[in-house]
Each structure stands twice: as structure tokens, then as C-alpha cells.
């Protein structure tokens, strides 16, 4: 194979010489495990298929920033269609997966909501008789949540009765008029709510500026307040000598046919040329869609159905967080566009199972600020359909939009084997690698949850003083709501029904680890990034503690 050309932003040169650790993906989990492994002094390299986007190039720094949501900075790769994206066949799915490819991954355009999973989320099988228990528990991850919060910069309020006791380092982001109004509704009903934990600085810290309330979190944080790994982990990693190689798309993971060990990868550089990178240990951090895609494409005589797939579990049990939203129109302007887009208050009143309801498990009610005017007018973020033109347009923008406050119903998705990622037989990316195909449908349990959540959100908005309620049908789901992709390479102590063990090592390939959301056993009903990174730190810790007999 040809020697790799240097594409990294800092001149780190990778060749096909063997590295100790090769990480595929520079997003949330890839960055976290790289940081965890720094103390081993092993030679660590990372291949990222996207570029290193300078924050000066973020759309949030430009006057026409809203247009970027419909072009090169869309969260949907099927809209962006950039060379380093891959298309996703979503014809057989009611939810479209979304992601972003760059150093920092989707943490560049995630919204910074930062709740932890709750203790019950790890014991769903025991507590509720559905799905399976995780091979680890909340108490195991708690110290890694703490470390990750410190590295990321988390704002919030300690003492939340929904969780074991912990306290973020920084005070909460101001609730804003919108959050205060919704909180009054929850108080009127006597229902739980709490200021959201957010990966957004409420105070200046470590050379990063606090939140400036621009409301453009999904377009790259203009101030650097949001804790994407481009602002948090990667500056530390590059200073420590981690070899970062951008615009390098991994085609397949190579395996020694005699030993069954991974030996490295084949990847395409920015010009499409194929190179080989050898490694002693390979870590996959490509998200819940990209990871099964890569494994399924890595076929060999030893693994004819895809790498690490002897259990036939690679790609199965895909979970999202199906969402719907309810908005109230109030008498006073809510100033909903001022502040972080998705971060104000969170209610977990209906999070746990209740035998009086017609579904198992539960959901969260997240306060949703208004999006910016053009995005709202074009149907963005849950509106889905553009508002009409003419007189009706003026009436909605003048009499509805300024007065809106909304609640998003974030449901727990349970694993089902038929919800899965496979390889498309026709669709390919720009390097002719097969694209992922999504087969996904809502369960009756989720539909019942969405209906219940819509009713309860309506009740909160009415109690808060809304004079008018805007909602979809009671079990409608947002189409472009696939931010959270989980479960497609799940963990278990049983190799017959899982892909990795309790600390992320593939059952079938002893020097291959997975650290992204694909290893989730269940989804909870909260944004997963905090847990994804805590898991990555935990896997890194286990690698270090087992280093002497790691591949036994």
C-alpha cells in the first residue's frame, strides 16, 4: 500500500507503520477514549473522515447563518451531500438519522443538553421485564460521568431529586422567560422539573467564553461555550501528540485470517486513494449507524457476514429517541430564541414505568426554545411543514412566533431486532463504499408514549397560561429526529446476543473495541452524549487496568 499523505491540520504524519492504538472517528467517544489512554504513553492515532473545521468558519459567525441549516451545515448528510459524508437510505424508516463528520463529530452541532441516564436505565430487564439489563450500572459509570463533566465544562444545579446526588461545577444557564413560564406550569400541577444540565459554560472557564445566548448552537458555537470535543478534548489531545488525520475515510478493518486479530484498516485519503494503517489495537467510534456499517463492510473468509458478527447482532436493535412537540401561545413574548436552543428545564415526572399506563418505561418533557425566524417559517425543528405565505404568514410570524413556548416529548425507545442497519445494495458514498440502509418502525409502546406525552405537555402549557395549543396528531413523530443512534452493537456478557462484552471489547475479535452509542443496551429517555463519553472513559480505564493480559 502507498504511504499515507499528511492531511492533518498540525502536520502529524501517519504512515503504514504500526501504531499502538488506532481510533476510527474523532467525535464524542473517539476523543474521550484517546484522552483516557494518554497516560499509557502508547502511540495513538485517529482517522476522521471529515475535516478540521476552524471555528472562524462556523455559520454562527456569518450573517446568513440560517441558510446553512439547509446546505453545507445541515445535520442531515442526505441534505449536505459533502464529499466526506455518506448517504443513508431512509426509505423504510419513519425517522431520519442525522450526524456531522468533522473533528468533533456531531458535538459541533449538537445542542448541548447533558442529562445523565438514570440508575433504572441500566436495569430495565429486572425492573420492567422488557429488554435486558446492562452488564454495568450507574454506580460504575458515576466517576466517569464526573471526569467527563469536568473536561467538558457542565453547567447545572445540584440536588436534582431524580438522580443520586451530584453537582455540576458551574451554575445553571439562566432559565429565561420561557423556562420560568413553563416552570410555573409544572409547579401548578406539582410535577417534577429541574434546570437542565448543559454542556455549555455559564461562566468563562479555561480560556473559553461563557454562553452569549446567540441561539445558534447547531451551527457551531460562535463563542466556544458549548462543550463540543473540538473545543474540549481535541486541543488537549493534539498538544499531547495524538496523531490526528483528517479527511480519511476508513473502508474496512483488516483481520489476520489465522489469529482472528484486527491488524489495521484500509482507508481513502482526500483524493480517494487507498492506504493501509496497521495497528495493535483498533477502536471504533463511528456512531450507531457508521459503526455497524463499517463492520458489515469488513468481510473476509473468517467473517463472511461482517466483522465481529458471529452473533448476527451487528446492526440490529437500532434505537432512536422518537420525539414530538407541543407548543403553547402565550399573552406575552417568550423571547424563546434568546439562549441555548434546547436547554432550559427538564421534567422527568413520567420517566419510570407506571402500571396504570398503557406502556412500559417512560419519557422526559424538555423545554424547547424557539428556533430562529427563517428556520421556523420553513418548518424547521418539528414544525416540519413551511408556514403558509401571504396574510397567514404575517399573522403567524407577528401573533404566534414571538409568543411561543414549547415542550418536547423525548421517549424511551426499546430495542427490537427488526429495527436495524444493513448495507444498501445500490447506494454508495463518494469512495464507492456501500451506504447504510435503515429499517425502522415505531412500536405500539412508543406510540402510546407519544400520545400520553402530548396530553401531559398540553396540560402543563395550559397550567402555565397558554391561550392556544399547537400540536401534531397525538402519536406523530418528528421526521428528522435521529440525532441519537444507539444499540446496533450492544454489550453483554453473553456473546450469543451481543457484539461486545461489558467493557467494549468485541467477543469475536479480542483487540477490537467499540465505544460509541452502538454499544448501548437500552436507550433511556435522555440525550446520550454524556453517557457515550462516560462509557468511552470507562472502556479506556478497563483497557489500562487489563493491559498486561488485554487480549486473553
Residue pairs with C-beta under 8 A, 6 or more apart in sequence:
1 16
1 266
1 274
1 275
1 276
2 273
2 274
2 275
3 15
3 16
3 275
4 13
4 14
4 15
4 16
4 245
4 248
4 267
4 269
4 275
4 277
5 269
5 271
5 273
6 12
6 13
6 14
6 245
7 245
7 246
7 247
7 248
7 269
7 270
8 14
8 52
8 243
8 244
8 245
8 246
9 52
9 103
9 244
9 246
10 238
10 244
12 238
12 241
12 242
12 243
12 244
12 245
13 243
14 45
14 243
14 245
14 277
16 264
16 275
16 276
16 277
16 278
17 278
18 264
18 278
18 279
18 280
19 43
19 44
19 45
19 243
19 277
19 278
19 279
19 280
20 40
20 42
20 43
20 44
20 279
20 280
20 281
21 34
21 37
21 42
21 43
21 44
21 45
21 279
21 280
21 281
21 282
21 283
22 45
22 46
22 47
22 264
22 265
22 277
22 279
22 281
22 282
22 283
23 30
23 33
23 34
23 44
23 45
23 46
23 47
23 283
23 285
24 30
24 46
24 47
24 250
24 253
24 265
24 282
24 283
24 284
24 285
24 286
24 294
25 46
25 47
25 48
25 105
25 284
25 285
25 286
25 287
25 290
25 516
26 46
26 48
26 50
26 102
26 103
26 104
26 105
26 229
26 234
26 244
26 246
26 285
27 104
27 105
27 106
27 107
27 229
27 285
27 287
27 516
28 105
28 106
28 107
28 229
28 285
28 516
28 529
28 532
28 533
28 536
29 285
29 515
29 516
29 517
29 532
29 533
29 535
29 536
30 46
30 48
30 105
30 283
30 285
30 515
30 516
30 536
31 104
31 229
31 232
31 233
31 234
31 237
32 148
32 151
32 229
32 233
32 515
32 532
32 533
32 536
32 537
32 540
33 283
33 285
33 513
33 515
33 536
33 537
33 539
33 540
34 44
34 46
34 233
34 237
34 242
35 151
35 233
35 236
35 237
35 537
35 540
36 536
36 537
36 539
36 540
36 541
36 543
36 544
37 44
37 540
37 543
37 544
38 44
38 237
38 240
38 242
39 544
40 544
40 547
43 243
44 242
44 243
45 242
45 243
45 244
45 245
45 277
45 279
46 237
46 242
46 243
46 244
46 245
47 245
47 248
47 250
47 265
47 267
47 277
48 101
48 102
48 103
48 244
48 245
48 246
48 247
48 248
49 84
49 101
49 247
49 248
49 249
49 250
50 84
50 100
50 101
50 102
50 103
50 105
50 246
50 247
51 84
51 102
51 103
51 246
51 247
52 102
52 103
52 244
52 246
53 102
53 103
53 104
53 108
53 220
53 230
55 61
55 220
55 221
55 222
55 224
55 230
55 231
57 220
58 219
58 220
58 221
58 222
59 65
59 67
59 68
59 69
59 73
59 216
59 219
59 220
60 214
60 216
60 219
60 220
60 221
60 222
61 220
61 222
62 68
65 216
65 219
66 372
66 373
66 374
66 375
67 374
68 74
68 219
69 75
69 218
69 219
69 375
69 380
70 79
70 378
71 79
71 80
72 80
72 82
73 80
73 109
73 218
73 219
73 220
74 80
75 98
75 99
75 100
75 106
75 109
75 218
75 480
75 483
76 96
76 98
76 480
77 85
77 86
77 87
77 88
77 98
77 99
77 101
78 87
78 88
78 90
78 96
81 87
82 101
83 430
84 101
84 247
84 249
84 430
85 101
85 429
86 290
86 293
86 429
86 433
86 435
86 436
87 427
87 428
87 429
87 435
88 96
88 97
88 289
88 435
88 436
88 437
88 438
89 424
89 427
89 435
89 436
89 437
89 438
90 96
90 97
90 438
92 437
92 438
92 439
92 440
93 438
93 439
93 440
93 441
94 440
94 441
94 442
94 477
94 479
95 320
95 322
95 440
95 477
95 478
95 479
95 480
95 481
95 482
96 479
96 480
96 481
96 482
97 288
97 289
97 320
97 438
97 482
97 485
98 106
98 480
98 482
98 483
99 105
99 106
99 287
99 289
99 290
99 485
100 106
100 108
100 109
102 108
102 230
103 229
103 230
103 234
103 244
103 246
104 228
104 229
104 230
104 231
104 234
105 229
105 287
106 287
106 483
107 226
107 227
107 228
107 229
107 230
107 529
108 220
108 228
108 230
109 217
109 218
109 219
109 220
110 217
110 218
110 226
110 228
110 483
110 527
110 529
111 217
111 218
111 340
111 341
111 342
111 343
112 198
112 199
112 200
112 217
112 226
112 227
112 340
112 342
112 343
113 196
113 197
113 198
113 199
113 342
113 343
113 346
113 366
113 527
114 149
114 152
114 154
114 156
114 196
114 197
114 198
114 199
114 227
114 527
114 529
114 530
115 196
115 197
115 346
115 364
115 526
115 527
115 530
116 138
116 145
116 163
116 197
116 526
116 530
116 531
116 534
117 138
117 524
117 526
117 528
117 531
118 138
118 162
118 163
118 348
118 351
118 524
118 526
119 137
119 138
119 139
119 164
120 127
120 352
121 134
121 138
121 522
121 524
122 133
122 134
122 136
122 137
122 138
122 521
122 522
123 133
123 134
123 137
124 130
124 131
124 132
124 133
124 361
124 414
124 521
124 522
125 131
125 132
125 133
126 133
127 353
128 353
128 360
128 361
129 360
130 360
130 361
130 414
131 414
131 415
131 521
131 522
132 415
132 492
132 497
132 521
132 522
133 521
134 491
134 521
134 522
135 491
135 492
135 493
135 501
135 502
135 521
136 491
136 502
136 503
136 538
138 164
140 538
141 531
141 534
141 535
141 538
142 164
142 166
144 534
144 535
144 537
144 538
144 541
145 166
145 530
145 531
145 534
146 166
147 537
148 530
148 533
148 534
148 537
149 168
149 169
149 530
150 169
151 232
151 233
151 236
152 199
152 227
152 232
152 533
153 169
153 170
153 199
153 200
153 201
153 205
153 206
153 208
153 227
153 232
154 168
154 169
154 170
154 197
154 198
154 199
154 227
155 168
155 170
155 171
155 172
155 173
155 197
155 198
155 200
155 201
155 202
155 203
156 167
156 168
156 170
156 172
156 195
156 196
156 197
156 198
157 167
157 168
157 171
157 172
157 194
157 195
158 165
158 166
158 167
158 168
159 165
159 167
160 194
161 192
161 194
162 192
162 194
162 348
162 351
168 197
170 201
170 202
170 203
170 205
171 202
171 203
172 195
172 196
172 198
172 202
173 195
173 196
173 198
173 200
173 202
173 211
173 339
173 340
173 343
173 344
174 202
174 339
175 183
175 195
175 344
175 345
176 335
176 336
176 338
176 339
176 344
176 369
177 332
177 333
177 334
177 335
178 334
178 335
178 336
178 339
178 344
178 367
178 369
178 370
178 405
179 195
179 344
179 345
179 367
181 330
181 334
181 405
181 464
181 465
182 193
182 344
182 345
182 367
182 405
182 407
182 460
182 461
182 464
183 193
183 345
184 463
184 464
184 465
185 460
185 461
185 462
185 463
185 464
185 465
186 192
186 193
186 345
186 347
186 349
186 460
186 463
187 193
188 463
188 464
189 459
189 460
189 463
191 347
191 349
191 460
192 347
192 348
192 349
193 345
193 346
193 347
193 349
194 345
194 346
194 347
194 348
195 344
195 345
195 346
196 343
196 344
196 345
196 346
196 366
196 367
197 530
198 340
198 343
199 226
199 227
199 228
199 529
199 530
200 211
200 217
200 221
200 225
200 226
200 227
200 340
200 343
201 208
201 209
201 210
201 211
201 225
201 227
202 210
202 211
203 210
204 210
208 223
208 224
208 225
208 231
209 223
209 224
209 225
210 223
210 225
211 223
211 225
211 226
211 339
211 340
212 222
212 223
212 225
213 338
213 339
213 340
214 222
214 223
215 337
215 338
215 339
215 340
215 341
215 369
215 371
215 372
216 222
216 341
216 372
217 226
217 340
217 341
217 342
218 341
221 228
221 231
224 231
226 340
234 244
237 244
238 244
247 269
247 270
248 267
248 268
248 269
248 270
248 275
249 267
249 268
249 429
249 431
249 433
250 265
250 266
250 267
250 286
250 294
251 265
251 266
251 267
251 268
251 274
251 297
251 431
251 433
252 265
252 266
252 294
252 297
252 298
252 299
252 307
253 262
253 264
253 265
253 282
253 284
253 294
253 295
253 298
253 307
253 512
254 262
254 263
254 264
254 265
254 266
254 276
254 298
255 261
255 262
255 263
255 298
255 300
255 302
255 303
255 307
255 509
256 262
256 263
257 300
257 301
257 302
260 302
260 508
260 509
260 510
261 509
261 510
261 511
261 551
262 279
262 281
262 282
262 307
262 509
262 511
262 512
263 278
263 279
264 276
264 277
264 278
264 279
264 282
265 276
265 277
265 279
265 282
266 274
266 275
266 276
267 274
267 275
267 276
267 277
268 274
268 275
268 431
269 275
272 430
272 431
280 511
281 511
281 512
281 513
281 543
281 550
282 511
282 512
282 513
283 512
283 513
283 514
283 515
284 291
284 294
284 295
284 512
284 513
284 514
284 515
284 516
285 291
285 514
285 515
285 516
285 536
286 293
286 294
286 516
287 485
287 516
287 517
287 518
288 318
288 319
288 421
288 485
288 486
288 487
288 488
288 516
288 517
288 518
288 520
289 421
289 436
289 438
289 485
289 488
290 436
291 488
291 489
291 514
291 516
291 518
292 314
292 315
292 421
292 436
292 488
292 489
292 518
293 421
293 423
293 434
293 435
293 436
295 306
295 307
295 308
295 309
295 314
295 315
295 489
295 499
296 305
296 306
296 307
296 309
296 314
296 315
296 421
296 422
296 423
297 306
297 423
297 433
297 434
298 306
298 307
299 305
299 306
299 307
300 307
303 309
303 310
303 508
305 312
306 314
306 315
307 314
307 506
307 508
307 509
307 512
308 314
308 489
308 499
308 500
308 506
308 507
308 508
308 509
308 512
309 499
309 508
310 495
310 507
310 508
311 495
311 496
311 497
311 498
311 499
311 507
311 508
313 489
313 490
313 497
313 498
313 499
314 488
314 489
314 499
315 420
315 421
315 422
315 488
315 489
316 417
316 419
316 420
316 487
316 488
317 415
317 416
317 417
317 419
317 420
317 487
317 488
317 490
318 419
318 420
318 421
318 438
318 440
318 485
318 486
318 487
318 488
319 413
319 414
319 415
319 419
319 484
319 485
319 486
319 487
319 520
319 522
319 523
320 413
320 440
320 481
320 482
320 484
320 485
320 486
320 523
321 410
321 411
321 412
321 413
321 481
321 483
321 484
321 523
321 525
321 527
322 411
322 413
322 442
322 446
322 450
322 477
322 478
322 481
323 382
323 408
323 409
323 410
323 411
323 477
323 478
323 481
324 382
324 408
324 409
324 450
324 453
324 454
324 471
324 472
324 475
324 476
324 477
324 478
325 368
325 382
325 406
325 407
325 408
325 409
325 457
325 471
325 472
325 478
326 406
326 407
326 409
326 454
326 457
326 458
326 461
326 469
326 470
326 471
327 368
327 404
327 405
327 406
327 407
327 461
327 469
327 470
327 471
328 404
328 405
328 406
328 461
328 462
328 464
328 465
328 466
328 467
328 468
328 469
328 470
329 400
329 403
329 404
329 466
329 467
329 468
329 469
329 470
330 403
330 404
330 405
330 464
330 465
330 466
330 467
331 403
331 465
331 467
332 403
333 402
333 403
334 370
334 402
334 403
334 404
334 405
336 369
336 370
336 404
336 405
336 406
337 369
337 370
337 371
337 372
337 373
338 369
339 369
340 369
341 368
341 369
341 371
342 366
342 368
342 369
342 408
343 369
344 367
344 369
345 366
345 367
346 364
346 365
346 366
346 367
347 364
347 365
347 366
347 460
348 362
348 364
348 525
349 365
349 456
350 362
350 363
350 364
350 365
350 452
350 453
350 456
351 362
351 363
351 364
351 525
352 361
352 362
353 360
353 361
353 362
354 362
357 448
357 452
358 448
358 452
359 445
359 446
359 448
359 449
359 452
360 414
360 445
361 412
361 414
361 445
361 449
361 525
362 411
362 412
362 449
362 525
363 409
363 410
363 411
363 412
363 449
363 452
363 453
363 525
364 409
364 410
364 525
364 526
365 407
365 408
365 409
365 410
365 453
365 456
365 457
365 460
366 407
366 408
366 410
367 405
367 406
367 407
367 408
368 381
368 382
368 406
368 407
368 408
369 406
370 376
370 401
370 404
370 405
370 406
371 380
371 381
373 397
373 401
375 381
376 383
376 387
376 401
377 386
377 387
377 393
377 397
378 386
379 385
379 386
379 387
382 406
382 408
382 478
384 472
384 478
384 479
387 393
387 396
387 397
388 396
400 470
404 470
405 461
405 464
405 466
407 457
407 460
407 461
409 449
409 450
409 453
409 454
409 457
410 525
410 526
410 527
411 446
411 449
411 450
411 453
411 525
412 449
412 522
412 523
412 524
412 525
413 443
413 446
413 486
413 523
414 443
414 445
414 446
414 522
414 523
415 487
415 490
415 521
415 522
415 523
416 443
418 439
418 441
419 439
419 440
419 441
420 438
420 439
420 440
420 488
421 436
421 437
421 438
421 488
422 436
422 437
422 439
423 434
423 435
423 436
423 437
424 434
424 435
424 436
424 437
425 434
427 434
427 435
427 437
428 434
428 435
429 435
442 475
442 477
446 477
447 475
448 475
450 474
450 475
450 476
450 477
451 474
451 475
454 471
454 472
454 474
454 475
455 474
457 471
458 469
458 471
461 469
462 469
483 527
484 517
484 523
484 527
484 528
485 517
485 518
486 517
486 518
486 520
486 523
486 528
487 517
487 518
487 520
487 521
487 522
487 523
488 518
489 499
489 500
489 514
489 518
489 519
490 498
490 499
490 500
490 518
490 519
490 520
490 521
491 498
491 499
491 500
491 501
491 502
491 504
491 519
491 520
491 521
492 498
492 501
492 502
492 521
493 501
493 502
495 501
495 507
495 508
498 507
499 506
499 507
499 514
499 518
499 519
500 506
500 507
500 513
500 514
500 519
501 507
503 538
503 539
503 542
503 543
504 513
504 514
504 515
504 519
504 535
504 538
504 539
504 542
505 512
505 513
506 512
506 513
506 514
510 550
510 551
510 552
511 550
511 551
513 539
513 543
515 532
515 535
515 536
515 539
516 532
516 536
517 528
517 532
519 535
520 528
520 531
524 531
543 550
